[in-house]
Amino acid sequence: MMNPRIWVGVLISVVSLVFLALTVDFAELGRALSAANPWLTLAVLALVPVQMYLRAYRWRLFFPDPPRLSMPGLLSALYLGYMVNTVIPLRAGELVRAYLVGETERVSKSTALATVVVEKVLDLGTMALLLALLPLFLPLPGWAQAAAGVSGLVLLAAVVGLVAMVLARGPVLGLAERLEARVPIVRRIGGRSLLESFMDGFAFVGKPRLLLGVLLCSVVLWSLSALMVWVGLLAVGIGRPFAVAVFLMVAVSLGMAVPSAPGYVGVFHSTVVVALAPFEVDATPALAAAIILHTMVFGVFVVGGLYYLVRSGQAGGPGRGLGGLVTEARSASKQVHPH
C-alpha cells in the first residue's frame, strides 16, 4: 500500500499545478520561454556544479577529521542524494548520502548522518538571518515581515542554545546519560551517542580555521545561489533588485519543505509565482523563470547523480539502482549507532 505521505505530496503538487493553470497565459508562457536569453540560461546551468562542489567542500568541514574524507567521495554521495530527492518520493536523499559516505569513507554512518543534520541546521539559520535582514533592503509583504520577525527570534534562540551546548559539552552529555538511564525510549535510540555525534558536527565552532572555512563557504554558497536566481530572472526579462532574488531564494528553499510529488513539481513553480507577485511580476514571466531555474538545477542533479551511479557500478561499488540504495539507507538509519 502506498505511503499516505506520497498521496499528500501528489495532491499538493496537483493543487499547485491547477493554480498555475488558472493563473498563467500559456501562449504567452511559450513566447517568454522561446525569447529567454540563452547565454543567461547557460550561466544558470554553469553555476549549479560550482555550488555543488562548494557544498561538498563545506560538508567535509563538519566532520571531526576533514582531511580524511575525499572530495570525489563526498561529491558522489551529494549528487546521488540530491538525485534521490528529485526522482523518488519521501525525500530519502539525506539518508542516502549519509549512508554512502559511511560506506565509502572512514567514518561511522551515525557521524555522517549527524553532519547532514548540522548542515540543515546551519542552512535554516542562514535563511532565518537573511529573512531577518531583508526588511533593511527591501519592502516585504506583510506575511514575509512577520516571518522575518519570527526568524530573528528563532535565530537568536538557536545561536544561544548551540553555543551553550558546545561550551557546556560535558554537562550536556552527562544530562543525556542520566536521561538514557531513566527513560527507556532515550536508551533505545542511544540518546547520548546521538547527541555526541550531533555535537561533533559542531566541533568546527571551537576551531577558528574550520569556523572561518565554514563561514566563508556559506557566504559564497548562498551568494552564488542568489546570483543564480537573479540570472534566471534576468534570462526572461525580469529586472528586479538583487535583494528580490535573495528573497525568492529563501522563499523557494522554505517552500520546498512542503510535501510534493518527486522533483518538487508544481510546488517549486507556484512558490516562485507567489513570491514574485508582491514585486509586480506577472505570473506568466514568473513561471517562465521558475521553469528555467527548475530545469537547469534539477537537471544537473539528475545528470550528475546518474553519472555517479553508473560510475559506482562500473567501479564495483553500489551499482544496485536507486530503489535498492534507498532501501539500504533507510535500513541502516534504523540500525546505526555511533562508534
C-alpha positions in Angstrom: 0.0 0.0 0.0 1.3 3.4 -0.9 2.5 5.6 1.9 -0.1 8.3 2.8 2.6 10.9 2.7 3.1 10.2 -1.0 -0.5 10.8 -1.7 -0.4 14.1 0.3 2.6 15.3 -1.7 1.0 14.4 -5.0 -2.2 16.1 -4.0 -0.3 19.3 -3.1 1.5 19.2 -6.4 -1.7 18.8 -8.3 -3.3 21.7 -6.5 -0.3 23.8 -7.3 -0.4 22.9 -11.0 -4.2 23.7 -11.1 -3.4 27.1 -9.5 -0.8 27.7 -12.2 -3.1 26.6 -15.0 -5.8 29.1 -13.8 -3.3 31.9 -13.4 -1.0 31.7 -16.4 -1.5 32.5 -20.1 0.2 29.5 -21.7 0.6 31.1 -25.1 2.4 34.0 -23.5 4.4 31.5 -21.4 5.6 29.8 -24.6 6.7 33.1 -26.1 8.5 34.0 -22.8 10.4 30.8 -22.8 11.3 31.0 -26.5 12.6 34.5 -26.0 14.7 33.7 -23.0 18.3 34.7 -23.2 20.3 31.5 -24.0 23.6 32.8 -22.5 22.0 33.7 -19.2 20.2 30.4 -19.2 23.6 28.6 -19.7 25.0 30.8 -16.9 22.4 29.4 -14.5 23.4 25.9 -15.6 27.1 26.6 -15.1 26.6 27.8 -11.6 25.0 24.6 -10.3 28.1 22.4 -10.4 30.1 25.1 -8.7 27.6 25.3 -5.9 27.6 21.5 -5.6 31.4 21.5 -5.2 31.3 24.2 -2.6 28.5 22.4 -0.7 30.6 19.2 -0.7 33.7 21.1 0.5 31.7 22.7 3.3 30.2 19.4 4.2 33.7 17.9 4.7 34.4 20.6 7.3 31.6 19.3 9.5 33.4 16.0 10.1 35.7 15.6 13.1 38.8 15.0 10.8 38.0 16.7 7.5 41.3 15.8 5.6 40.4 12.1 5.9 37.4 12.5 3.6 37.9 12.6 -0.2 36.1 15.3 -2.3 35.2 12.7 -5.0 33.5 10.5 -2.4 31.6 13.5 -0.9 30.6 14.8 -4.4 29.3 11.3 -5.4 27.2 11.0 -2.2 25.9 14.5 -2.6 24.8 14.1 -6.2 23.2 10.7 -5.6 21.4 12.1 -2.5 20.1 15.1 -4.5 19.0 12.9 -7.4 17.1 10.6 -4.9 15.3 13.7 -3.5 14.5 14.7 -7.1 13.1 11.5 -8.6 11.9 9.3 -5.6 9.1 10.2 -3.2 9.6 10.9 0.5 13.0 12.6 0.0 15.3 9.9 1.4 18.3 11.7 -0.2 19.8 12.9 3.0 19.8 9.3 4.4 21.3 8.1 1.2 24.2 10.5 1.2 25.0 9.8 4.8 24.8 6.1 4.2 27.1 6.3 1.1 29.7 8.4 3.0 29.6 5.9 5.8 30.2 3.1 3.3 32.9 4.7 1.2 34.8 6.9 3.8 36.4 6.0 7.1 33.6 7.5 9.2 30.6 6.0 11.0 27.2 6.3 9.4 25.9 8.0 12.6 28.6 10.6 12.3 27.8 11.2 8.6 24.1 11.5 9.4 24.9 14.0 12.2 26.8 16.2 9.8 23.8 16.2 7.4 21.6 17.4 10.4 24.2 20.1 11.2 24.2 21.2 7.6 20.4 21.6 7.7 20.5 23.5 10.9 23.2 25.8 9.5 21.1 26.4 6.3 17.9 27.1 8.3 19.9 29.5 10.5 21.2 31.2 7.3 17.7 31.6 5.9 16.4 32.9 9.2 19.2 35.5 9.2 18.5 36.5 5.6 14.8 36.9 6.3 15.6 39.0 9.4 17.9 41.3 7.4 15.9 41.6 4.2 13.5 44.3 5.5 16.5 46.6 5.7 17.0 46.4 2.0 13.5 45.6 0.6 9.9 46.4 1.4 8.5 42.9 2.1 4.8 41.8 2.0 3.1 41.6 5.4 3.4 37.8 5.7 7.1 38.0 5.0 7.6 40.8 7.5 6.0 38.6 10.2 8.2 35.7 9.1 11.3 37.9 9.3 10.5 38.9 12.9 9.9 35.3 14.0 13.1 34.2 12.1 15.1 36.8 14.0 13.9 35.5 17.4 14.3 31.8 16.4 17.8 32.5 15.1 18.8 34.3 18.3 17.5 31.4 20.5 19.2 28.8 18.3 22.6 30.5 18.4 22.4 30.9 22.2 21.4 27.2 22.5 24.1 25.9 20.2 26.8 28.0 21.8 25.8 26.9 25.2 25.7 23.2 24.1 29.3 23.5 22.6 30.7 25.3 25.7 29.0 23.0 28.2 29.6 19.8 26.3 30.4 17.7 29.4 27.3 18.7 31.5 25.0 18.3 28.5 26.3 14.8 27.7 26.1 14.0 31.4 22.4 15.0 31.4 21.8 12.9 28.3 23.4 9.9 30.0 21.2 10.3 33.1 18.1 10.5 30.8 19.3 7.5 29.0 19.5 5.6 32.3 16.0 6.6 33.3 14.0 6.9 30.1 13.6 3.7 28.1 13.0 5.4 24.7 16.1 7.6 25.1 18.1 4.4 25.9 16.7 2.5 22.9 17.7 5.2 20.4 21.1 5.7 22.1 20.4 9.3 23.0 23.8 10.1 24.5 25.7 8.8 21.5 23.4 10.5 19.0 23.8 13.8 20.9 27.5 13.4 21.0 27.6 12.8 17.2 25.5 15.9 16.7 27.8 17.9 18.9 30.8 16.6 17.0 29.3 18.0 13.9 29.6 21.5 15.5 33.2 20.9 16.5 34.2 23.4 13.9 32.8 26.2 16.2 35.7 25.7 18.6 38.3 25.6 15.8 39.0 29.1 14.3 40.3 27.9 11.0 37.4 25.5 10.4 34.9 28.0 11.6 36.3 30.6 9.2 36.2 28.0 6.4 32.5 27.1 7.1 31.5 30.8 7.3 33.3 31.7 4.1 31.9 28.7 2.3 28.4 29.5 3.5 28.7 33.1 2.4 29.9 32.2 -1.1 27.5 29.3 -1.4 24.4 31.4 -0.6 25.7 34.3 -2.7 26.1 32.1 -5.7 22.6 30.7 -5.1 21.1 34.2 -5.1 23.2 35.1 -8.1 21.8 32.1 -9.9 18.2 33.0 -9.1 18.9 36.6 -10.2 20.4 35.5 -13.5 17.4 33.2 -14.0 15.1 36.1 -13.6 17.1 38.3 -16.0 17.0 35.5 -18.6 13.3 36.0 -19.0 13.4 39.8 -18.7 12.5 40.2 -15.1 14.8 43.0 -13.9 14.5 43.4 -10.2 17.0 44.3 -7.4 19.3 41.6 -6.2 17.5 41.6 -2.9 14.4 40.3 -4.6 16.5 37.3 -5.8 17.6 36.7 -2.2 14.0 36.8 -1.0 13.0 34.4 -3.8 15.8 32.1 -2.9 14.7 31.9 0.7 11.1 31.6 -0.2 11.7 28.7 -2.6 14.0 26.9 -0.1 11.3 27.1 2.5 8.6 26.2 0.0 10.4 23.0 -0.9 9.9 21.8 2.6 6.2 21.3 1.8 5.3 17.7 0.7 5.1 17.4 -3.0 5.5 14.9 -5.9 9.0 14.0 -6.9 11.1 16.9 -8.2 9.0 19.4 -6.3 6.9 19.7 -9.4 4.2 22.4 -9.0 5.3 23.4 -5.5 8.6 24.9 -6.7 6.9 26.7 -9.6 3.9 28.1 -7.7 6.2 29.3 -4.9 8.2 31.4 -7.4 5.0 32.9 -8.8 3.5 33.7 -5.4 6.8 35.1 -4.0 7.4 37.4 -7.0 3.8 38.8 -7.1 4.4 41.5 -4.4 7.2 42.9 -6.6 4.9 43.5 -9.5 6.0 40.4 -11.5 3.2 38.9 -13.6 2.5 35.2 -13.2 3.5 34.2 -16.7 7.1 35.6 -16.7 7.5 34.4 -13.1 6.5 30.8 -14.2 8.9 31.1 -17.2 11.7 31.9 -14.7 10.7 29.0 -12.5 10.7 26.6 -15.4 14.2 27.7 -16.4 15.6 27.5 -12.8 13.9 24.2 -12.1 15.1 22.6 -15.3 18.7 23.7 -15.0 19.1 23.0 -11.3 17.3 19.7 -11.0 18.6 18.6 -14.4 22.2 18.9 -13.1 21.2 16.9 -10.0 19.8 14.1 -12.1 22.6 14.0 -14.7 25.3 14.2 -12.0 23.6 11.6 -10.0 23.3 9.2 -12.9 26.9 9.7 -13.7 28.0 8.8 -10.2 25.5 5.9 -10.1 26.9 4.4 -13.3 30.5 5.1 -12.2 30.0 3.4 -8.8 28.6 0.4 -10.6 31.5 0.2 -13.0 34.0 0.6 -10.1 32.5 -2.4 -8.4 30.6 -0.2 -5.9 26.9 0.0 -5.1 25.6 -0.2 -8.6 22.2 -1.6 -7.5 19.9 1.1 -8.6 18.3 3.9 -6.7 15.5 1.9 -5.2 17.9 -0.6 -3.6 20.1 2.3 -2.4 17.2 4.0 -0.7 16.1 0.7 1.0 19.6 0.1 2.3 20.0 3.6 3.5 16.7 3.5 5.4 17.6 0.1 6.9 21.0 1.4 8.0 19.5 4.6 9.6 17.4 2.4 11.9 20.3 0.3 13.0 23.0 3.0 13.0 24.9 3.6 16.3 28.0 5.8 16.7 31.3 4.2 17.4 
